[in-house]
Structure formats: structure tokens, C-alpha cells
Amino acid sequence: MMNLALPNHALLHKLVAACGMLLMLALLMVLFPETSSAHGYLDVPASRGLLCKNNVNTDCGGASYEPQSAEAGKGFPNGGPGDGHIASAGNTFPKLDEQTSTRWSKVPMKAGPQAFKWQLNAAHATTTFKYFITKPGWNPNAPLTRASFDLTPFCQVDLNGASPSNYYTTNCNVPERTGYQVILAIWEVSGAPTAYVNVADVDFGGGSALPAPTNLASTAVTDNSVSLSWASIAGAASYQVYRDNVAVGTTTSTSYTNTGLSSGTSYSFTVTAIDSSGKASPSSSVVTVKTTGGSTTTYPAWSATTVYVGGNKVSYNGVNYEAKWWTQGETPTGTNVWKVIP
């Protein structure tokens, strides 16, 4: 006579439970498809997390590796990350919540029309981009809370479910401020409870009595580095160095070497002095320096008496420039009528 084996009921129950979990995960992926792939960060002005990734800010924890993952709930200020955990996107990267006037490098900012640019790893359907700024008189030495910010966005772009480009720009009118401020930038994804939360530490200037550093000069140049020096400023606690308007380092001395550069490439540098409260002086004059190496093209030397029109190319102090429009007697700097070219 044939014996029939009865099923192992315990094993059967485990299989049923496992299938149920898989079904639930599949359902969540259908309902919230954006949450696993829609990542992004504020590129301009550079966010606190991006400056961590670029080694301008230090001791940042996980933000140094994936600033695009600062994810929290939607709906700020009514929802979203809690007070004290705004910069970390609800404790995603706890180190980013550390807040003092000198903890983070600052990006230069001016009131008026400014472009805010996001790098989106996946440009999914979007509800809105919105931007908040700290109030005049906020306390830079206390954790960021809703009380720190003007809770009416100074800029908001509603996409109503449309998908932005992977490098998306919003043009905003930034309100008047002085000194150190924090801009809170939020990208809310459509069809999911998700928002990507970035803060940018910005400096409007005008908040410090310190004068702009003077005598900024290049003291040494290699294929991949530029060394700078400048005159000491009485009362300065530190100095911040900018390359092409992006902060690249802070030092307490009057010299700095910027490494990791490309050979045969021109870079523009400025320096600000930072006082003990974290407020920055106006920027120094621009110094444009070209690294050695690489293939180079030499153009006629610039002359103060020659008339130039758009497209004319010259060399000045070892750097090549192209005129944007008619000019005469205007020294090439890369920040005026003359633009730096290879």
C-alpha cells in the first residue's frame, strides 16, 4: 500500500508569510515608485552636504559620500523634518545639524535675481521646488528650527507632476540680508511622501567691519596646484578661499595651496576675511592663475591702447582671454568684459 506524506505545516506557514511580504514590497514599489531612485542635491549655490563631498566642509559623516540622499517627509513647514534636524533632513545625516557661526564654509550670495540649480540623479515627477531663508537677526549658534526661518518661501516653482530636467534651474529673487544666512531648499517628489532637503550656508557680506584682504597673489604654480598668499587683516579669525566663486578651503594663515586642479587650466581666486562671529569681509580682488602643463595657445599680448571687439583673443599675465564685446583699456580679469579661455 502507498503512503502519502502530509505537508509540513510549519514550513507551509513560513512560505505563505514570505510570499505575503514579497507581495507587500511589490505593492509599495507600485504605489511609491519614486522613493528608491529620485535623489538629488542643490548644486548652485553649493549645499552644505555638497561642500562636504567636495572636502570643503569636514567631519560630515555620511553626507560626504551621498549628499543626494538627504531625504525627509514633505510639507515643510507644517510637515517635513523636525526642529533641530532640518539640515540633516530629519537625522538622515546627523552631523549636518551641528550649527555655529563658524562650523560651515559659506558661499557668496547677493540679493536680487539668482539661479538655483539642482543636480537630479533621476528627474521624476515633481510637486514643487521651494526656498526659505533665515530671518534677519537669527541666531547662527543655535540649532536650526522653524523659528530660525521666514516660513513664507521667497521662491516657489510648482511643476504639478511634470518631470524636470536632470540639471534643473529655478530663477529666484533673493531677499535682502547681510552677513551669514542659511537657505533651505526643498524638492518635493510627486506621487510619494518624499522631499529632498538641502541647506546652503551663504554670506551676503556687509556684516563684518573687516576690510577686504589685499595683495592676493600666486606664489607657486604646478600642473595641478596653485599656491596663494595675501596680506594679514587685523581682527581676522580665519580666511576663506574661493575658486571660480566656490569655496575651496579655510585657513587661519595668510597662505593657501589649492590642489587637485587640471593642468593647463585657468582658475580665478578670491579671499575673504572671517571675524570671530563668523561674518565675512568683502572679497579681495580677483587673481586668475593658469596651471602649468597641457597644450596651450598663445594669443597677442593685451594692450591698453588697442580697441577690441567681441571675439578678439589676447594673452595677459600668462592667461588667455576673449572679449565679449567692444572694449578699450579694460584690464582682463575674467570677471569683466574679458572671459578666460584655454
C-alpha contacts under 8 A as a table, 3 or more apart, distances in Angstrom:
res1	aa1	res2	aa2	distance
7	P	12	L	7.48
8	N	11	L	5.46
8	N	12	L	6.24
9	H	12	L	4.92
9	H	13	H	6.15
10	A	13	H	5.20
10	A	14	K	6.43
11	L	14	K	5.11
11	L	15	L	6.29
12	L	15	L	5.13
12	L	16	V	6.25
13	H	16	V	5.13
13	H	17	A	6.20
14	K	17	A	5.09
14	K	18	A	6.12
15	L	18	A	5.11
15	L	19	C	6.18
16	V	19	C	5.19
16	V	20	G	6.21
17	A	20	G	5.02
17	A	21	M	6.34
18	A	21	M	5.15
18	A	22	L	6.34
19	C	22	L	5.12
19	C	23	L	6.14
20	G	23	L	5.08
20	G	24	M	6.20
21	M	24	M	5.03
21	M	25	L	6.23
22	L	25	L	5.14
22	L	26	A	6.19
23	L	26	A	5.12
23	L	27	L	6.19
24	M	27	L	5.03
24	M	28	L	6.25
25	L	28	L	5.10
25	L	29	M	6.27
26	A	29	M	5.15
26	A	30	V	6.37
27	L	30	V	5.12
27	L	31	L	6.16
28	L	31	L	5.03
28	L	32	F	5.74
28	L	33	P	7.61
29	M	32	F	5.24
29	M	33	P	4.93
30	V	33	P	5.59
31	L	191	G	7.71
31	L	192	A	7.80
32	F	35	T	6.13
32	F	191	G	6.38
32	F	192	A	5.17
33	P	36	S	6.81
33	P	37	S	7.86
33	P	191	G	7.87
33	P	192	A	7.50
34	E	37	S	5.72
34	E	38	A	5.33
34	E	124	H	6.81
34	E	189	V	7.29
34	E	190	S	7.96
34	E	191	G	7.32
34	E	192	A	6.37
35	T	38	A	5.86
35	T	192	A	6.65
35	T	194	T	6.61
37	S	121	N	7.62
37	S	122	A	6.31
38	A	120	L	7.42
38	A	121	N	6.54
38	A	122	A	5.03
38	A	123	A	6.79
38	A	124	H	6.20
38	A	189	V	7.65
39	H	68	Q	5.28
39	H	69	S	5.83
39	H	120	L	6.05
39	H	121	N	5.37
39	H	122	A	6.29
39	H	196	Y	7.27
40	G	67	P	7.74
40	G	68	Q	4.33
40	G	69	S	6.89
40	G	118	W	6.83
40	G	119	Q	5.50
40	G	120	L	4.14
40	G	121	N	5.51
40	G	122	A	7.53
40	G	196	Y	6.97
41	Y	47	S	7.37
41	Y	50	L	7.47
41	Y	67	P	6.32
41	Y	68	Q	4.74
41	Y	69	S	7.85
41	Y	70	A	7.94
41	Y	118	W	5.69
41	Y	119	Q	5.55
41	Y	120	L	6.61
41	Y	196	Y	7.45
41	Y	198	N	6.74
42	L	45	P	6.84
42	L	46	A	6.12
42	L	47	S	5.53
42	L	50	L	7.66
42	L	116	F	7.46
42	L	117	K	6.07
42	L	118	W	4.49
42	L	119	Q	6.35
42	L	185	A	7.37
42	L	198	N	6.52
43	D	46	A	4.74
43	D	47	S	6.44
43	D	50	L	7.17
43	D	116	F	7.71
43	D	117	K	5.53
43	D	118	W	5.27
43	D	119	Q	6.03
44	V	47	S	7.40
44	V	115	A	7.39
44	V	116	F	5.40
44	V	117	K	4.91
44	V	118	W	7.00
45	P	107	V	6.70
45	P	116	F	6.40
45	P	117	K	7.30
45	P	200	A	6.65
45	P	202	V	7.99
46	A	50	L	6.01
46	A	51	L	6.43
46	A	107	V	7.06
46	A	200	A	6.30
46	A	246	V	7.69
47	S	50	L	5.11
47	S	51	L	6.28
47	S	198	N	6.15
47	S	199	V	5.56
47	S	200	A	4.27
47	S	201	D	7.05
48	R	51	L	5.32
48	R	52	C	6.42
48	R	57	N	7.43
48	R	96	L	7.48
48	R	104	W	7.27
48	R	105	S	7.89
48	R	198	N	7.29
48	R	199	V	5.90
48	R	200	A	5.32
48	R	201	D	6.43
49	G	52	C	4.93
49	G	53	K	6.41
49	G	60	C	7.77
49	G	63	A	5.41
49	G	64	S	6.62
49	G	67	P	5.00
49	G	96	L	7.43
49	G	198	N	7.44
49	G	199	V	7.92
50	L	53	K	4.97
50	L	54	N	6.21
50	L	63	A	7.78
50	L	64	S	7.38
50	L	67	P	5.77
51	L	54	N	4.90
51	L	55	N	6.16
51	L	56	V	5.12
51	L	57	N	5.38
51	L	105	S	7.79
52	C	55	N	5.06
52	C	56	V	5.84
52	C	57	N	4.47
52	C	58	T	5.92
52	C	59	D	7.93
52	C	60	C	6.11
52	C	63	A	6.48
52	C	64	S	4.79
53	K	56	V	7.69
53	K	57	N	7.83
53	K	63	A	6.82
53	K	64	S	4.05
53	K	65	Y	5.91
53	K	66	E	7.46
53	K	67	P	7.05
54	N	57	N	7.53
54	N	64	S	7.60
55	N	58	T	6.04
55	N	64	S	7.59
55	N	248	V	7.97
56	V	105	S	6.96
56	V	247	A	6.92
56	V	248	V	5.36
56	V	249	G	5.38
56	V	250	T	7.88
57	N	60	C	7.13
57	N	104	W	6.12
57	N	105	S	6.21
59	D	95	K	7.54
60	C	63	A	5.74
60	C	64	S	5.89
60	C	93	F	7.87
60	C	95	K	5.34
60	C	96	L	6.44
61	G	64	S	6.17
61	G	93	F	6.83
61	G	94	P	7.77
61	G	95	K	6.08
62	G	65	Y	5.58
62	G	66	E	6.64
62	G	67	P	7.98
62	G	93	F	6.10
63	A	66	E	5.36
63	A	67	P	4.92
63	A	70	A	7.99
63	A	93	F	5.93
63	A	96	L	7.69
64	S	67	P	6.59
66	E	69	S	5.75
67	P	70	A	6.14
68	Q	120	L	7.99
68	Q	121	N	7.85
68	Q	196	Y	7.88
69	S	92	T	7.96
69	S	196	Y	7.32
70	A	88	S	6.80
70	A	89	A	5.38
70	A	92	T	6.02
70	A	93	F	7.16
70	A	196	Y	5.60
70	A	197	V	5.76
70	A	198	N	6.91
71	E	89	A	5.68
71	E	90	G	7.70
71	E	92	T	6.87
71	E	194	T	6.75
71	E	195	A	5.79
71	E	196	Y	4.59
71	E	197	V	6.16
72	A	80	G	6.02
72	A	81	P	6.04
72	A	89	A	5.21
72	A	90	G	5.83
72	A	92	T	7.83
72	A	194	T	6.03
72	A	195	A	5.37
72	A	196	Y	6.20
72	A	197	V	6.74
73	G	79	G	6.83
73	G	80	G	4.42
73	G	81	P	6.56
73	G	193	P	5.81
73	G	194	T	5.05
73	G	195	A	5.49
74	K	79	G	6.05
74	K	80	G	4.96
74	K	188	E	6.32
74	K	193	P	5.84
74	K	194	T	5.52
74	K	195	A	5.04
75	G	78	N	5.70
75	G	79	G	4.43
75	G	80	G	5.44
76	F	79	G	4.67
76	F	80	G	4.82
76	F	81	P	7.46
77	P	80	G	6.66
77	P	146	R	7.07
77	P	151	L	6.71
79	G	82	G	7.91
80	G	90	G	7.60
80	G	195	A	7.79
81	P	85	H	6.08
81	P	86	I	5.25
81	P	89	A	5.65
81	P	90	G	4.41
82	G	85	H	5.48
82	G	86	I	6.14
82	G	90	G	6.19
82	G	145	T	7.66
83	D	86	I	6.04
83	D	143	P	7.86
83	D	144	L	6.53
83	D	145	T	4.31
83	D	146	R	6.26
84	G	87	A	7.86
84	G	97	D	6.72
84	G	143	P	5.09
84	G	144	L	5.24
84	G	145	T	5.45
85	H	88	S	5.35
85	H	89	A	6.25
85	H	90	G	4.95
85	H	91	N	5.69
85	H	94	P	7.47
85	H	97	D	5.80
85	H	143	P	7.93
85	H	144	L	7.22
85	H	145	T	7.78
86	I	89	A	5.24
86	I	90	G	5.98
86	I	91	N	7.97
86	I	97	D	7.08
86	I	144	L	6.39
86	I	145	T	6.92
86	I	197	V	7.78
87	A	90	G	7.67
87	A	96	L	5.62
87	A	97	D	5.24
87	A	144	L	7.21
87	A	197	V	7.38
87	A	198	N	6.55
87	A	199	V	5.81
88	S	91	N	4.91
88	S	92	T	5.47
88	S	93	F	4.80
88	S	94	P	5.40
88	S	95	K	7.12
88	S	96	L	5.02
88	S	97	D	5.44
88	S	197	V	7.94
89	A	92	T	5.54
89	A	93	F	7.13
89	A	196	Y	7.48
89	A	197	V	5.51
89	A	198	N	7.40
90	G	93	F	8.00
91	N	94	P	4.79
91	N	97	D	7.93
93	F	96	L	5.91
93	F	97	D	7.84
94	P	97	D	5.65
94	P	98	E	7.80
95	K	98	E	5.78
96	L	99	Q	7.87
97	D	143	P	6.81
97	D	144	L	7.46
98	E	103	R	7.40
98	E	143	P	6.99
99	Q	103	R	6.33
99	Q	104	W	7.98
99	Q	140	P	6.73
99	Q	141	N	5.79
99	Q	142	A	6.08
99	Q	143	P	5.59
99	Q	144	L	7.29
100	T	103	R	5.21
100	T	104	W	7.78
100	T	140	P	5.51
100	T	141	N	4.07
100	T	142	A	6.67
101	S	104	W	7.56
101	S	140	P	5.10
101	S	141	N	5.64
101	S	180	Y	7.65
101	S	277	S	6.14
101	S	278	G	4.79
101	S	279	K	7.79
102	T	105	S	7.49
102	T	277	S	7.33
102	T	278	G	5.00
104	W	201	D	6.98
105	S	201	D	6.88
105	S	240	Q	7.68
105	S	247	A	6.86
105	S	249	G	7.72
105	S	250	T	7.51
106	K	180	Y	7.58
106	K	200	A	7.89
106	K	201	D	4.97
106	K	202	V	4.82
106	K	203	D	5.80
106	K	247	A	6.90
107	V	200	A	7.68
107	V	201	D	6.22
107	V	202	V	4.54
107	V	203	D	5.90
107	V	245	N	7.72
107	V	246	V	6.47
107	V	247	A	6.20
108	P	202	V	5.67
108	P	203	D	4.96
108	P	204	F	6.20
108	P	205	G	7.74
108	P	245	N	7.22
108	P	246	V	7.94
109	M	202	V	5.81
109	M	203	D	5.57
109	M	204	F	4.97
109	M	205	G	7.99
110	K	114	Q	7.86
110	K	174	V	7.37
110	K	176	E	7.82
110	K	204	F	5.56
111	A	114	Q	7.84
111	A	173	N	7.17
111	A	174	V	4.83
111	A	175	P	5.31
111	A	176	E	5.02
111	A	177	R	7.04
111	A	204	F	7.63
112	G	172	C	7.80
112	G	173	N	4.82
112	G	174	V	4.90
112	G	175	P	6.47
112	G	176	E	7.60
113	P	171	N	6.84
113	P	172	C	5.58
113	P	173	N	4.37
113	P	174	V	6.23
114	Q	171	N	5.86
114	Q	172	C	5.39
114	Q	173	N	6.14
114	Q	174	V	6.65
115	A	169	T	6.34
115	A	170	T	5.84
115	A	171	N	4.57
115	A	172	C	6.19
116	F	169	T	5.55
116	F	170	T	5.22
116	F	171	N	6.24
116	F	172	C	7.17
117	K	167	Y	6.80
117	K	168	Y	5.59
117	K	169	T	4.37
117	K	170	T	6.44
118	W	166	N	7.81
118	W	167	Y	5.64
118	W	168	Y	5.19
118	W	169	T	6.39
119	Q	166	N	6.06
119	Q	167	Y	4.81
119	Q	168	Y	6.71
120	L	123	A	5.67
120	L	165	S	7.76
120	L	166	N	4.77
120	L	167	Y	6.07
120	L	168	Y	7.48
121	N	166	N	6.53
122	A	166	N	6.48
123	A	163	S	5.83
123	A	164	P	5.63
123	A	165	S	5.88
123	A	166	N	5.18
124	H	162	A	7.92
124	H	163	S	5.19
124	H	164	P	7.11
124	H	189	V	7.02
124	H	190	S	7.72
125	A	161	G	4.79
125	A	162	A	5.03
125	A	163	S	4.26
125	A	164	P	7.31
125	A	189	V	6.21
125	A	190	S	5.26
125	A	191	G	7.59
126	T	159	L	5.86
126	T	160	N	6.49
126	T	161	G	4.80
126	T	162	A	5.74
126	T	163	S	5.78
126	T	164	P	7.23
126	T	187	W	7.65
126	T	188	E	6.10
126	T	189	V	4.46
126	T	190	S	4.57
127	T	158	D	6.01
127	T	159	L	5.43
127	T	160	N	4.94
127	T	161	G	5.33
127	T	162	A	7.64
127	T	187	W	7.92
127	T	188	E	5.47
127	T	189	V	5.53
127	T	190	S	4.83
128	T	156	Q	6.97
128	T	157	V	5.57
128	T	158	D	4.32
128	T	159	L	5.58
128	T	160	N	7.02
128	T	187	W	6.16
128	T	188	E	5.37
128	T	189	V	7.39
129	F	156	Q	5.67
129	F	157	V	5.23
129	F	158	D	6.55
129	F	185	A	7.43
129	F	186	I	5.71
129	F	187	W	4.68
129	F	188	E	6.35
130	K	153	P	6.24
130	K	154	F	7.89
130	K	155	C	5.71
130	K	156	Q	4.23
130	K	157	V	6.40
130	K	185	A	6.00
130	K	186	I	5.38
130	K	187	W	6.81
131	Y	153	P	5.25
131	Y	154	F	6.01
131	Y	155	C	5.28
131	Y	156	Q	6.38
131	Y	183	I	6.80
131	Y	184	L	5.58
131	Y	185	A	4.64
131	Y	186	I	6.39
132	F	149	F	6.69
132	F	150	D	6.46
132	F	151	L	6.59
132	F	152	T	6.86
132	F	153	P	4.71
132	F	154	F	5.85
132	F	155	C	7.38
132	F	183	I	5.69
132	F	184	L	5.00
132	F	185	A	6.63
133	I	149	F	5.57
133	I	150	D	5.96
133	I	153	P	7.65
133	I	154	F	7.35
133	I	181	Q	7.11
133	I	182	V	5.85
133	I	183	I	4.49
133	I	184	L	6.12
134	T	138	W	6.44
134	T	148	S	5.46
134	T	149	F	4.00
134	T	150	D	5.80
134	T	181	Q	5.88
134	T	182	V	5.60
134	T	183	I	6.65
135	K	138	W	5.44
135	K	148	S	6.14
135	K	149	F	5.20
135	K	150	D	5.36
136	P	177	R	6.73
136	P	178	T	7.95
138	W	148	S	5.61
138	W	149	F	7.84
139	N	142	A	5.79
139	N	148	S	7.23
140	P	143	P	7.85
140	P	180	Y	7.84
140	P	181	Q	7.93
144	L	147	A	7.88
144	L	148	S	5.95
145	T	148	S	5.28
145	T	149	F	7.30
146	R	149	F	5.52
146	R	150	D	7.96
146	R	151	L	7.13
147	A	150	D	7.67
150	D	153	P	7.32
153	P	156	Q	6.38
154	F	172	C	7.73
154	F	173	N	7.24
154	F	174	V	6.80
154	F	175	P	7.20
155	C	172	C	5.64
155	C	173	N	6.98
155	C	174	V	7.89
157	V	170	T	7.25
159	L	162	A	5.25
159	L	163	S	7.51
159	L	164	P	7.99
160	N	190	S	7.75
161	G	190	S	5.61
164	P	167	Y	7.96
164	P	168	Y	6.18
165	S	168	Y	5.27
177	R	181	Q	7.66
177	R	204	F	6.32
178	T	181	Q	7.71
178	T	203	D	7.32
178	T	204	F	4.96
178	T	205	G	5.71
178	T	206	G	5.49
178	T	207	G	5.33
179	G	203	D	5.18
179	G	204	F	4.92
179	G	205	G	4.77
179	G	206	G	5.86
179	G	207	G	4.18
179	G	208	S	7.11
179	G	279	K	5.55
179	G	280	A	6.66
180	Y	201	D	7.20
180	Y	202	V	5.86
180	Y	203	D	4.52
180	Y	204	F	6.51
180	Y	205	G	7.57
180	Y	207	G	7.62
180	Y	278	G	7.27
180	Y	279	K	6.08
180	Y	280	A	7.70
181	Q	201	D	6.17
181	Q	202	V	5.42
181	Q	203	D	6.16
181	Q	204	F	7.58
182	V	199	V	6.48
182	V	200	A	5.65
182	V	201	D	4.76
182	V	202	V	5.97
183	I	199	V	5.53
183	I	200	A	5.13
183	I	201	D	6.59
183	I	202	V	7.23
184	L	197	V	7.30
184	L	198	N	5.99
184	L	199	V	4.53
184	L	200	A	6.58
185	A	197	V	6.06
185	A	198	N	5.23
185	A	199	V	5.98
185	A	200	A	7.72
186	I	195	A	6.50
186	I	196	Y	5.67
186	I	197	V	4.75
186	I	198	N	6.38
187	W	195	A	5.46
187	W	196	Y	5.12
187	W	197	V	6.72
188	E	194	T	6.18
188	E	195	A	4.23
188	E	196	Y	6.45
189	V	192	A	6.15
189	V	193	P	7.45
189	V	194	T	5.72
189	V	195	A	5.93
190	S	193	P	7.87
190	S	194	T	7.94
203	D	279	K	7.74
203	D	280	A	6.99
204	F	207	G	7.66
205	G	208	S	7.07
205	G	279	K	7.44
205	G	280	A	5.85
205	G	281	S	6.08
205	G	282	P	5.84
206	G	209	A	7.72
206	G	280	A	7.71
206	G	281	S	6.95
206	G	282	P	7.08
207	G	279	K	5.72
207	G	280	A	6.73
207	G	281	S	7.40
208	S	274	I	7.93
208	S	275	D	7.00
208	S	279	K	5.27
208	S	280	A	5.70
208	S	281	S	5.48
209	A	281	S	6.98
210	L	233	I	7.45
210	L	234	A	7.87
210	L	235	G	7.22
210	L	236	A	7.28
210	L	273	A	6.91
210	L	274	I	7.82
210	L	275	D	7.21
210	L	280	A	7.56
210	L	281	S	5.22
210	L	282	P	7.98
211	P	233	I	7.42
211	P	273	A	7.66
211	P	281	S	5.71
211	P	282	P	6.62
212	A	271	V	7.96
212	A	272	T	6.26
212	A	273	A	6.70
212	A	281	S	5.46
212	A	282	P	4.89
212	A	283	S	5.44
212	A	284	S	5.17
213	P	216	L	7.24
213	P	230	W	6.73
213	P	231	A	6.37
213	P	232	S	7.25
213	P	233	I	6.50
213	P	271	V	6.59
213	P	272	T	6.28
213	P	273	A	6.49
213	P	283	S	7.03
213	P	284	S	5.07
214	T	230	W	6.07
214	T	231	A	5.63
214	T	284	S	6.02
214	T	285	S	7.30
215	N	229	S	7.76
215	N	230	W	5.08
215	N	231	A	5.78
216	L	228	L	6.94
216	L	229	S	5.73
216	L	230	W	4.34
216	L	231	A	7.18
216	L	270	T	7.67
216	L	271	V	7.73
216	L	284	S	7.13
216	L	285	S	7.20
216	L	286	V	7.92
216	L	287	V	6.88
217	A	228	L	5.63
217	A	229	S	5.62
217	A	230	W	6.44
217	A	287	V	6.59
218	S	221	V	7.36
218	S	226	V	6.87
218	S	227	S	5.67
218	S	228	L	4.48
218	S	229	S	6.48
218	S	287	V	7.71
218	S	289	V	7.17
219	T	226	V	7.79
219	T	227	S	5.45
219	T	228	L	5.52
219	T	229	S	6.66
220	A	226	V	5.98
220	A	227	S	5.00
220	A	228	L	7.32
221	V	224	N	7.86
221	V	225	S	5.88
221	V	226	V	4.68
221	V	227	S	6.33
221	V	290	K	7.81
221	V	291	T	5.91
221	V	292	T	6.82
222	T	225	S	5.19
222	T	226	V	6.55
222	T	263	S	7.92
222	T	291	T	5.74
222	T	292	T	5.42
222	T	293	G	7.95
223	D	261	L	7.47
223	D	262	S	6.85
223	D	263	S	4.51
223	D	264	G	6.82
223	D	291	T	5.13
223	D	292	T	4.41
223	D	293	G	5.34
224	N	259	T	5.94
224	N	260	G	5.46
224	N	261	L	4.30
224	N	262	S	5.41
224	N	263	S	5.56
224	N	291	T	6.40
224	N	292	T	7.63
225	S	257	T	6.75
225	S	258	N	5.49
225	S	259	T	4.31
225	S	260	G	6.32
225	S	261	L	5.66
225	S	291	T	6.85
226	V	257	T	5.62
226	V	258	N	5.36
226	V	259	T	6.71
226	V	289	V	7.54
226	V	291	T	7.03
227	S	255	S	7.31
227	S	256	Y	5.75
227	S	257	T	4.12
227	S	258	N	6.33
228	L	255	S	5.45
228	L	256	Y	5.29
228	L	257	T	6.16
229	S	254	T	5.63
229	S	255	S	4.21
229	S	256	Y	6.55
230	W	254	T	5.58
230	W	255	S	6.57
231	A	254	T	6.60
232	S	254	T	6.09
233	I	236	A	5.65
233	I	273	A	7.14
235	G	275	D	6.40
235	G	276	S	7.92
236	A	239	Y	7.25
236	A	273	A	5.72
236	A	274	I	5.51
236	A	275	D	4.83
236	A	276	S	7.11
237	A	252	T	6.53
237	A	273	A	7.60
237	A	274	I	5.78
237	A	275	D	5.08
237	A	276	S	5.42
238	S	250	T	6.84
238	S	251	T	5.64
238	S	252	T	4.28
238	S	253	S	7.19
238	S	273	A	6.14
238	S	274	I	5.20
238	S	275	D	6.96
239	Y	250	T	5.62
239	Y	251	T	5.38
239	Y	252	T	6.04
239	Y	253	S	7.49
239	Y	254	T	7.54
239	Y	271	V	6.69
239	Y	272	T	5.66
239	Y	273	A	4.54
239	Y	274	I	5.56
240	Q	247	A	6.95
240	Q	248	V	7.80
240	Q	249	G	5.96
240	Q	250	T	4.47
240	Q	251	T	6.59
240	Q	271	V	5.62
240	Q	272	T	5.32
240	Q	273	A	6.49
240	Q	274	I	7.16
241	V	247	A	5.84
241	V	248	V	5.88
241	V	249	G	5.42
241	V	250	T	6.15
241	V	256	Y	7.82
241	V	269	F	7.13
241	V	270	T	6.05
241	V	271	V	4.61
241	V	272	T	6.73
242	Y	245	N	5.40
242	Y	246	V	5.08
242	Y	247	A	4.23
242	Y	248	V	5.51
242	Y	249	G	7.30
242	Y	269	F	5.52
242	Y	270	T	5.24
242	Y	271	V	6.09
243	R	246	V	5.29
243	R	247	A	6.33
243	R	248	V	6.33
243	R	267	Y	6.58
243	R	268	S	5.61
243	R	269	F	4.62
243	R	270	T	6.75
244	D	267	Y	6.38
244	D	268	S	5.10
244	D	269	F	6.24
245	N	268	S	7.93
245	N	269	F	7.59
245	N	270	T	7.68
248	V	258	N	7.52
251	T	254	T	7.49
251	T	255	S	7.64
251	T	256	Y	7.02
253	S	256	Y	7.69
258	N	261	L	7.54
261	L	265	T	7.94
261	L	291	T	7.72
262	S	265	T	5.88
262	S	291	T	7.21
263	S	291	T	5.34
263	S	292	T	5.65
263	S	293	G	5.08
263	S	294	G	5.42
264	G	290	K	6.21
264	G	291	T	4.93
264	G	292	T	5.03
264	G	293	G	4.88
264	G	294	G	4.46
264	G	295	S	6.64
264	G	296	T	6.86
264	G	342	P	7.55
265	T	290	K	5.25
265	T	291	T	5.43
265	T	292	T	7.70
265	T	294	G	7.91
265	T	342	P	6.45
266	S	288	T	6.62
266	S	289	V	5.50
266	S	290	K	4.00
266	S	291	T	6.44
266	S	319	V	6.80
266	S	340	V	6.96
266	S	341	I	7.58
266	S	342	P	7.06
267	Y	288	T	5.47
267	Y	289	V	5.40
267	Y	290	K	6.19
268	S	286	V	6.30
268	S	287	V	5.60
268	S	288	T	4.18
268	S	289	V	6.39
268	S	334	G	7.40
269	F	286	V	5.63
269	F	287	V	5.25
269	F	288	T	6.21
269	F	289	V	7.88
270	T	283	S	6.19
270	T	284	S	5.43
270	T	285	S	6.29
270	T	286	V	5.18
270	T	287	V	6.64
271	V	283	S	5.64
271	V	284	S	5.33
272	T	280	A	6.15
272	T	281	S	5.49
272	T	282	P	6.15
272	T	283	S	4.84
272	T	284	S	6.28
273	A	280	A	5.61
273	A	281	S	5.20
273	A	282	P	7.78
273	A	283	S	7.95
274	I	277	S	7.88
274	I	278	G	5.69
274	I	279	K	5.51
274	I	280	A	4.47
274	I	281	S	6.36
275	D	278	G	5.42
275	D	279	K	5.54
275	D	280	A	6.50
275	D	281	S	7.99
276	S	279	K	7.46
286	V	333	T	6.95
286	V	335	T	7.97
287	V	333	T	7.35
288	T	319	V	7.50
288	T	333	T	6.73
288	T	334	G	7.26
289	V	318	G	7.91
289	V	319	V	6.99
290	K	318	G	7.05
290	K	319	V	6.13
296	T	342	P	7.02
297	T	342	P	7.42
298	T	314	V	7.91
298	T	315	S	6.59
298	T	320	N	7.22
299	Y	313	K	6.21
299	Y	314	V	4.84
299	Y	315	S	5.26
299	Y	320	N	6.90
300	P	313	K	7.39
300	P	314	V	5.03
300	P	315	S	5.86
301	A	314	V	5.46
301	A	315	S	4.76
301	A	316	Y	5.97
302	W	306	T	7.92
302	W	314	V	5.27
302	W	315	S	5.78
302	W	316	Y	5.75
303	S	306	T	5.47
303	S	329	G	7.36
304	A	328	Q	6.37
304	A	329	G	4.13
304	A	330	E	6.89
304	A	331	T	7.27
305	T	328	Q	6.50
305	T	329	G	5.98
306	T	328	Q	6.05
306	T	329	G	7.31
307	V	326	W	7.23
307	V	327	T	6.00
307	V	328	Q	4.85
307	V	329	G	7.89
308	Y	312	N	6.09
308	Y	323	A	6.92
308	Y	325	W	7.61
308	Y	326	W	5.48
308	Y	327	T	5.28
308	Y	328	Q	6.25
309	V	312	N	5.86
309	V	323	A	6.30
309	V	324	K	7.29
309	V	325	W	5.07
309	V	326	W	4.02
309	V	327	T	6.33
310	G	322	E	7.45
310	G	323	A	4.83
310	G	324	K	4.51
310	G	325	W	3.86
310	G	326	W	5.85
311	G	322	E	5.78
311	G	323	A	5.36
311	G	324	K	6.31
311	G	325	W	7.41
312	N	322	E	5.58
312	N	323	A	5.40
313	K	320	N	7.10
313	K	321	Y	5.59
313	K	322	E	4.36
313	K	323	A	6.43
314	V	320	N	5.76
314	V	321	Y	5.39
314	V	322	E	6.49
315	S	318	G	6.20
315	S	319	V	5.47
315	S	320	N	4.38
315	S	321	Y	6.12
316	Y	319	V	5.34
316	Y	320	N	6.42
316	Y	321	Y	7.57
316	Y	332	P	6.99
319	V	340	V	7.25
319	V	341	I	7.92
320	N	340	V	5.93
320	N	341	I	5.48
320	N	342	P	6.37
321	Y	332	P	6.99
321	Y	334	G	7.24
321	Y	338	W	5.81
321	Y	339	K	5.34
321	Y	340	V	4.49
321	Y	341	I	5.29
322	E	338	W	5.51
322	E	339	K	5.37
322	E	340	V	6.51
322	E	341	I	6.53
323	A	326	W	7.29
323	A	327	T	7.56
323	A	337	V	5.93
323	A	338	W	4.70
323	A	339	K	6.51
324	K	337	V	5.48
324	K	338	W	6.09
324	K	339	K	7.07
325	W	337	V	6.69
327	T	330	E	6.60
327	T	337	V	7.29
330	E	337	V	7.74
332	P	336	N	7.19
332	P	337	V	7.52
332	P	338	W	5.33
332	P	339	K	7.77
333	T	336	N	6.40
333	T	338	W	6.53
333	T	339	K	7.55
333	T	340	V	7.90
334	G	337	V	7.58
334	G	338	W	5.27
334	G	339	K	4.46
334	G	340	V	5.12
335	T	338	W	6.76
335	T	339	K	6.67
336	N	339	K	7.09
